[in-house]
Amino acid sequence: MKQYDLIVVGGGPGGYVAAIKAGHLGKKVALIEKDNVGGVCLNWGCIPTKAMLKTAKVYKQFLHAEDYGLTINDKSAITLNLADIKKRKDKVVKRLTGGVRGLLKKAGVDVYDGFGTVVDNKTVNVNDETLQTDYLILATGSHPFIPPIPGIEDAFKNNRALTAKEILDLDILPKNLVIIGGGVIGVEFATLYSTLGVDVTMLEMSDQILTRIDDEVRSTYVKILKNKHLTIHTQAKVTKVTDTHVIYEKDGKEHQIEAEKILVSIGTRPNVKGLEALNLETNKVGVVTNEKMETNVKNVYAIGDMNGIMMLAHVASKEGLVAIENIFGDGEEINYERVPSGIYGFPEIAYVGLTEQECKERGLSYKKSIFPLAANGKALAEGESDGFIKILAETTYNEILGMHILAPNATDMIAEAVTTMELEGTANELAKAIHPHPTLSEIVMEAAHGVIDKPIHI
């Protein structure tokens, strides 16, 4: 029977990062993964969708080539080859997952390809082999929640209804697509397929999509989203799925919409199969953990989608590192109020910290500064002037409470705010820091000037 210092069950961005870090510390580590290392993020989520969104962006730019002084005489000759799009996506995924396996090997981690069944807090069975360990990290991720809508099960059996995993492997673009759910994943797929020319209808039961983002960002983004191929219905409750249509209620009336394909994207549930013997404490979102990622079972930690706190790949990775620091290091905690989030549309949304509505709810005294992309030279040169940056800062020291960016490459730029907040920095440091010109990042500096006094270029 093999003995390990640590066994990690689940090889996604939480699990494999934890395993590699423990390996770097010289620990004897086993990683168990039933599918492919990299988890949903690398195989069916973050990376594949970004590869396909890049195709959609290029396609969009071809269709608007005249905006950049280029003439395409016959735009109907620009065709989408879905097989080649998928091939490129798969190539990117294969390179990254292969890279992760290489990193695990380099860190001395034993990888078991199989389903791990936890016997107790020190024993795991995999592939008819029993492994022993001092510590256990659970990183088994989550699976899509399928609502009990009449007709939805048959739609899944007939491949009309899909989750975010299956929709990436369509061989033919559907004529129309109905997306049930107006969260981040639904919006990203709505952006992707509407840009590729598919008629997309998004149905959201709440009174707004993207419920967690700043109100001003959402209202502007929704205006940008709505185009000839994308329709959004909020306060729309799906009641039935037929062979050809999705039925929903809105404003007290029943409506129906044709749906060649249906994407169900209304949240996920933690994967707890194989963990039953542990009797883990759970709540409505997942396995209960403390700030050290400890569960109610001694020497057992849970990270990533399992605890359901923030279902983001980079949160899972950080939680993995926090768990390792609490097992083998000096201890560490994660501050969820400094976690950045991104939405990958055209343009992107990125944010960290509090929204303005949260500042009001907490009764905080705050300043607000907004700088438009239309006043940024690089944005105009690239023809990408839709959007703005919004900084919220407290009034005594100008410490950053929240930053919200609606712009191309917003998901890259938000790191500047995260670092500043981690250092308990203020808008004064952001304004003082010399930003390269011309860049989109200058909007951060300009908005920071706006917190202190006024932006320079408006």
Order of alpha helices (4+ residues) and beta strands (2+ residues): beta-alpha-beta-alpha-alpha-alpha-beta-beta-beta-beta-beta-alpha-beta-beta-alpha-beta-alpha-beta-beta-beta-beta-beta-beta-beta-alpha-beta-beta-alpha-beta-alpha-beta-beta-alpha-alpha-alpha
